Structure formats: structure tokens, C-alpha cells
Amino acid sequence: MASSSLPSDKSSTSSVLGLSASDGYPEECRLIELPPEIVAQLEAAAQTASAASSVLRVRGRDTDIATLVDLDDNTYHLHTAHTSNNLYLLSFEQQSVADTKAGIQMVQLRSKVNQTLELHRVQPQIRSRVLEVLQWDERGPFRGVEFDRQLVQDSGDSAISRVTDAVLAMHVQAGDRRLRRVLADIPAFREMSTGHWRSMDAGYCMDLLRLILATQIERDWSLDALDAKSVFDALRADAGGEYLLFEAVDAVLARFGRPINETTASTFYCIESRRVEKFLAEQIFAAENMRAWPVPEFLLALHETMPPQLRRRHVEDVEGWGSTQIPESLVRDLAYASTPIDSHQLYSIEGVPPQRTLLNPLFRSSLPQDPRERIGRLFEIRPRWSKKEIRPFLEDLVDVDPDLVEANDEKAVAAVSKAIDAWMIKFGRGVKGPSGDMVYTSRIN
């Protein structure tokens, strides 16, 4: 036993601290350094009645870097850091009467620690992992009840794997809120009868939307308040059979609409033309093997594909689609502008007129998730990018709510701009173009 004289907290007299190491320094303990925001979350959650609300979860596969998800769905990689000196965890032992009279406080050495866990904020690649996991369902994307029945009959239901909430949580390094947002955007839905998740075929998704919109016209319903339950009942009544799933109808409305009341479990949605346009633009690019489209040709194809009641005046407004305006359009994170001739005009004040502007498909969702890797990939695709052009392909890497960015929230937009500016200074060389916008080339070796 070793002892040391220490000043008492309660008086100016000295006391004796006795250390006992009889347990042999077990090393099963670890220290973790929590950022202030997580500590604040835990302290706030401690005031609630539900203990489950204060649980931090670590998610990911064995081959992934362990990722901790906090109570606000922020994600952090867990890294081990070795300390230069050993740290010892102590516990104060109950004192005997003799020790108390002698002023001795016995302390037991419980564990030796020479490693700490540090957290580093990250933005995991959620969408690609979710799509990968959903593909494990051997039925493939949902194409309708009748198609599924035939598929199960041919293959045998017991041979088909299923994707549950537990499977998604095991393989996807994201909190529940972000995970649900990605699932809704795919779109995917959970079958009420089984609790299994299923992606939806893009063609079936669009066919079901057109069917919903045809019913909306027949019933003279407002596009600003479509009730999923009423739509489902109407479709079932018109079809005279059980060929629809309510959860599929609800998933389509959620994919192309905005909930009327996001704070409740309401099934009323406001259909948004922009969401439909963006989905169709992606399908048009994919259907043509990702070829470049002249702007007028693309806008005409989009106009003819859009449901009549959701069409906007893109074709008539083609003059607003010159190369300098493309990043502000509905394809801002799906394509970039180029021109087969007069390429030096791309960054001029006038830009390139729409008749000579090409839309080159480039889906942001297909790009790497690490900022350095993504910017490197973008410079491989083309050697020069203006700040306005490259920004849409980087926004999702910034840990800011995308809905706030889309709504032009001042703080969210400022946070995105600050992060992207820092990346471009680090990974790019910028010069001012004739239009005054910064144009970057790569500094990545």
C-alpha cells in the first residue's frame, strides 16, 4: 500500500490517502471524449420519462469503422487514441472507524486505462448502403401485388430473404430519422402485414402516380391535400380487386408530396410539381443510357412526360436555360452544362445559349461520400468547374438539413457555403472568370 499526504477539502489539516492495488489493474474500461452537444443531449434526455430516449447507438458492419449515432441523428466515427501515460480509475472505499479517526481515506485502484475513444463527425454514405440492403430481398423492387404473387409461387416463399428494421439498423450507419428520409426518397415502404422493407420499381412508381392523379381529376380533389386513405379506397373501388397495397400508395404520395402536418401521423399530402419533375428527369437520363441532351430536346421530353395537371412552362422558358442558369434548375444535382463548340464561352458573362448547351447526366447520389474523393472525381470528369456549377454536387456532404437548404434558410445556406469554400481552397485552385464567378482546377495529385 502506498500513501500520500493530501490537503483536506473541508479543513486546512492534512489527511492520508491510501491506495490499494490488490485487484491487479484490470483493463476492461475505456474512456470516451464526448462533444459538448452530445453531453447537452444526454442531460436534456435525462429529464424525460423514457430511458430509451437517452441511448447512444453504435452502428455498422464488422468491416466498417464503428459509427456512433447521437440523439439528434448526427453521426461520428469512433477512433481509438493511445495516452502517453496510464490513467487509473479509482473508487473510494468505506472507511473503518480507526481509519476515520486517523484521517485515512482508502481508495481502490479499479482499472488501468491507456486508450480513449474519440469522436469525429462524419456524413456516412446512407443511400447506396440502403439500396444494397434492399436488394437482398430476392423478389426485387415491388411491381405490384399480382407480380409478387406469381414470383412467390414460382420461387417458393421460404427461399426469399427479407429486410427488417433490425437488418437496416445493423448495416446502415445512420439514425432513424435520416434512414426514413432516404427510404422515402428511393421510394421504399414497409409491408404492414410482415414488417419487411421493400423498394419500389421506378416504372411502377410512376404508373401508380399517374393512376393516383387520374383519380384525383375524376374525384375533383385538390392536389394540395390528397388523403392516402381516401385515394387507396377509391383505387380499390375502381379496380374491383385487391391488387394494391395501401403502404405503396402512401409511399408514392410521400415521395412526390409534402405532408400537410409533419408533426402528426396525418396521411394528407400536397403534391409538388418539382419533385415529380426531378424524378422524371432522372428517369429520362437513365432511359437514354446517360447520354448528353441539348437543352430544348430535354425540356420537350420532360414536358411531354409530365402529368398534364403538373406541367410548368419549361419549354416556353427555354431562354432561361442557358449554361449560366443550369445550376439553379431542377437538374442542378443531376447534370452539368457543356457545349460542343465555343467552350471558352462557358464561363463568360453571357454563358452559352440554350440551343448550344448540352446537359450531361451526372447523378450526385453516384459520387463518393468523402469530400476529397468526390472533388477528385469531379475534376476527373471535367478539368474546370465554376463555384456555382460544383456547389450542387457537394451540398449533401455538409451536415445540414437538406430541407432547410432547399428552402434557402439563411443559416443553413451559410453553413453549406462555408464548408464548400473550405474544401475548394484545400483541393482546388481558383481564379475569377470573366463573369466574376470563381473557376476552379484541381490541386489533388
N, C-alpha and C positions, 0 to 999 in steps of 0.2 A: 504494500500500500504506500502510495506517495501522498504527501500532504503539502499544502501551501497556505501561507497566511494571506487572507483577503480582507479588505475593509468591509465592514457590515453595511447593508443598505439602511439600517434603522438607527445606527449609532456610530460614534467615532471610534469605538473599541474594535480590535481586530478579532477575527474568527478563524477557524481552521477548516479547510476544505479537504475532505478525504476522498481519494479516487480509488475505486476497486475495478480490476480488470479480470475478474475470475471467469468471465464468460469467453475469454479468448478472442475478442474483437470479431464477431460475425460480420459479414459484408453483404447482407441481403438488402440493405437500404440504399435508396438513391435520392438525391436532391434534384428538384426541378425549379427552374427560374421562370416564374410566371410574369408576363407583361402586366402593367397596371390595369389595362382594360379587362383582362380575364379576371383579375382579383376583384374588380368592381362588379363584374357579372356575378361571380360566386357570392359576394356579400349581399347583392340585391336578391339573388335566388334564395339565400338563406332565410329571408323574411317571408317567403311564400310557404304555403302549406304542403306543397308537393316536393318530396325529396328527389324525385326523378328529374325535376326541372333544374337541378344543380349538378348534374352528372356531365363530366367531360368525357368524350369518347375518342378512342384511337381507332382509325380505320385504315384498311389497305390489306393487300395480299402479303404473303411472306416475302415475296420478291420486291415489294415496294418499300420506299422509305416510309417509316411509320408516320402517319399524319394525324395530328390531334385536331378535333373539331370543337370550337368553343360554343358557348350558349347562343351566340349571335350568328352561327354558321360560318364564322371565319375559320380558315384552315392554316395549320402550322406544321412544318416538318420538325420532327424530333431528332436532335443531334446530340451525341454524347461528347462531352468535353472533359478532359482529364485535369485534375487540380494539381498544382505544383507541390502542395503539402496535403497530408492526410487530414481529413476532418473527422471528428468523433462526435457521435450522438450520445448525449448524457441523459440520465434520469435521476431525479433526487429521491433518495431512499427515506423510508420512515425512520425517524430518529429515536434512539433509546433515551431513557431519562438521563443516563450518565453522559451520553454524547451531548444532549441538550445543555446540561449543566456545564460541560467542558467547552461549549461553544463550537462543537464539531458538526459539520453538515456533510453527511456521506453522499457521494454521487457515484452511480454505477455507469461504467462505460458499456453502452449497448451495441454500438456498431461503428465500424470504420468505413469512411466514405472517401474515395478518391476519384469519383466520377460524378458529373452533374449532367442533367438533361437541359438543353437549351432549345428554345422555340424560334423558328424563322418563318415569317409569314410567306405563304405561297398561294398560288392560284392553280389548283390541280386541273388536269385535262379531264373534265367530267363527261362531256358529250360522247367522245369516242369510246370511253370505257363503258358507259351506259349502253351504247349501241352494240358493243361487243357482247355484253352480258345478255342483252335481249335476244341476240342471235342464237343463244343456246337453246331456245325453245324451238324444237325441230319442226313445229308447224309453220315456222316462218312468220312474216308480217301478216296481220289479220286482214283477210279479204272478204269477210262476210261469214255468217253462220253456216250457210249451206256448203260453202267451200271447206270450212273446218270439219263439218260432219263427215264429208266424203274423205278428207285427209285422215281423220282419226279411224274411220272404218277401214281404210286401206292399210294403214301402218300399225294399228293396234295402240290403244291409248296408253298402255303401260310402258311402251317404248319411248314415249315423248317426254322430254325433260321439261321442267317448269322453273320459272323465275319468280321468287317471292321477295317480300321486303327484306328478309334476312339475307338472301343471296345478294341483293343490291348493296345492302349496308356492308357486307363482307368484302365486296370487290371495288366499290366506288368510294373514293376518298372525298366525300362531301357530306355536309349536313342535310337534314331532311328538307329544309325549305329550298335550297338550291337544287337538290335532286328532283324535287317535284316540278320545279320550273323547267328543267331540262326535259323531263318526261312529257310535260305538256307541250313543249315545243317540237318534239320529234314527229308526230304525237304518239304517245303510248297511253294505255289505260290498264287499270286493274280489274280483272273479271270479278264481279261481285260474288258469284257462286263459288269460286275457288280461291280468290285472293291472289291469283297469279297475274304477273305483269306481261303485257303484250304490246309490241309495236304495231303500227298500222301502216299498211301498204299505201304509198303516196297516191296511186291511181284511185284506190278505193276511197281514200280520204277525200279526194276532190269530187268523186262521184257522189259521195254521201253529202258533201256540202251543197252540190248543185240540187240534189233531191230536197234538202232542207230549205234552200232558197225558193225552189218551185212551190213547196208547201206554204212558205211564207207569203208568196204572192197570192196563192189561192185563198188563203185564210185572211188576207189583208192585215197581217201582223206587222208591227213596226220592227225594223232592223235594229232599233236602239234598245229593245227589250224582248229578246226571244227566250222563252222559258224552255229549258231542255226537256222537262217532263211533258209539257204540252206538245212540243214538237215530236217527241217519241210516240206519244199516244196517237197523234194524227197520222204519222207514217205507218204505224201498225194497223190503224183502221183502214187506211187507203190500200195497203198491201193485202190485207186479209189473211196474213200468215205470220208466223214467228220467225222472221228472217233477220231481225235487227236486235242489237244489244243496246240497252239504254246507255251503258257506260261508253260505248263507241260514239253514240250521238253526242253525249256530253263532252267527250274528248275533242270532237270536231269543233263544237261551239267554243270550247275553251281555247283551241288552237287559233281560231280566226276571230275570236271575240274577246272582249274585256268584261270581267264580272261586274255586274251593276253595283254590288255591295261586296267588297273584298273582305270585310270583317265578319261576315256570316257565311253559312253554308248555302247561300242562295244559288239557284241554278239559272238565274236570268243573266243573259249576255248581250252586250252591244257589239254587233259585227262591225269590224273595222276594215275598210277597203284596202288600206295599206298592208295589213297582214296577209290578205288574200293575194294582192299583187306580188308581194315579196316571195310567197310560196310558189306562185305560178312562174315568176321569173326564174327561180331556181330549177323548176321542172323543165322549162323551155331550154335553158342552157344544157341540162343533163341529157335531155332527149336528143339533142343535136351533137352529142359527143364533145361538148365543151368547146365548140368552135367559136371564133370571133364573129360578132354580129355588127353590121352597120346600124347605127342608132335608129334611123327611120324604119328599117326592116324589123328590128327588135320590138319597137314600140307598137308597130302594126300587129305583130304576132301576139303581143301581150293584150292589146285592145280586143282582138278577136277571141281570145281565150277567156277573158274576164266575164263573169256573170253580168248580164245587162244592168241589173239594178245597182251594181257596184262599180261600174265603169267611170273613170275620170277622163279628163280631156288631155291625155298624154300625147296622142297623135297630133292634135291641133297645136299643142305647145312644144312641138319638136325643136323649135328655135331655142328653147331654154335648155336644151340638152347638149350644148357644146362641151368640149373637153374640160373647160374650167368649172362647169356646173355639175358634172357627173358625180363627184363625191358627195354632193348634197341630195342625190336622188335615192330612189328606193333600192337601187342595186349597189349602194355605197360599200357594202362589205361582201358583195358577190362578184364584182367585176371592176376592172380598171380601164382607163381610156388609153388608146394609142391611135396612130394614124399611119396609113401605108405610105404617105408622101408628106413632105413639108414637116418632118418630125421636129425640126427646130422651133416650130410654132407652138408646140405643145405647152411650153412654159412661157409663152409670150403673153402680153396683156390681153390680146384678143382670143388667144387659145385657138382651137381648131373647130371649124363649123361642124354642126351635127352630121351633115351629109358626108363628111370625110372622117368622122370619128368612129372608131371601132370599139365595141365593148368586148373585152377579153375576160371570159369567166375565170374567177379565182375565188373560191369559197373560203371565207375566213375560218370556218369550222374544220377545214382540212389542214390548217397550218400548225406547226409545232407550238407547244404551250410555253416553252421557255423564251423570254424576250430576246436573248441573244440569238438563239437558234431561229426564231421566227424572222427577225430582222435580216439575218444572214440569208434565209430562204427567199425573202422578198427581193433582196439585191441580186440573188441568182436569177430570179425571174425577169428582172429588168434592172439595168445599172443605175438609173436615176429615178428618184421619187420626190415629188413636192410634199411639203408637210401636209397639205390638205388631202393629197391622194393617199398617203400612207397611214394617216390617222385612223380611218375606219377599220383597218386591218390590225390595229394594235389596241383599240379601246377595251376589248374584252379581257385583256391581260391585267388591267388596272382593277384593284379590289374595290369597285364602286358599283352600286346597284344600277344595272343597265336600264331599268325603267326610268330612273332619275336622269341618266344621261340622255335618253331619248326625249324626255320631257324638258330638256335644256335647263335642268336645275343648276343654278349658278355655282354652288359649292361642288357638285359632282363634276361638272364640266371643267372647273378649275383644277380639281384633283387629277382628272384624266390628262389635261394639258401639261401639268407639271411633270407627271410621270413620263409621258411620251417625249417631252423636251429633254429630260434627263437621259433617256435611252438613246435618242438621236445624237446627242452630244457625245455619248460614250461609244456608240457603234457606227456613227456616220460622220461624214464631213459635209458641212452645209455652206452654201453660198446663196446670195439673194439673186433670184431670177429677175427678168425684165418686169414681171408683174408685181414684184415686191415680196412674193412668197418665197420661203426658203426651199431650195432644191438640194437634196442630199445624195451623196455617193457613199459607198461602203468604206469603212476603215477596218473591217473584220478580215483577218488574214485567212 
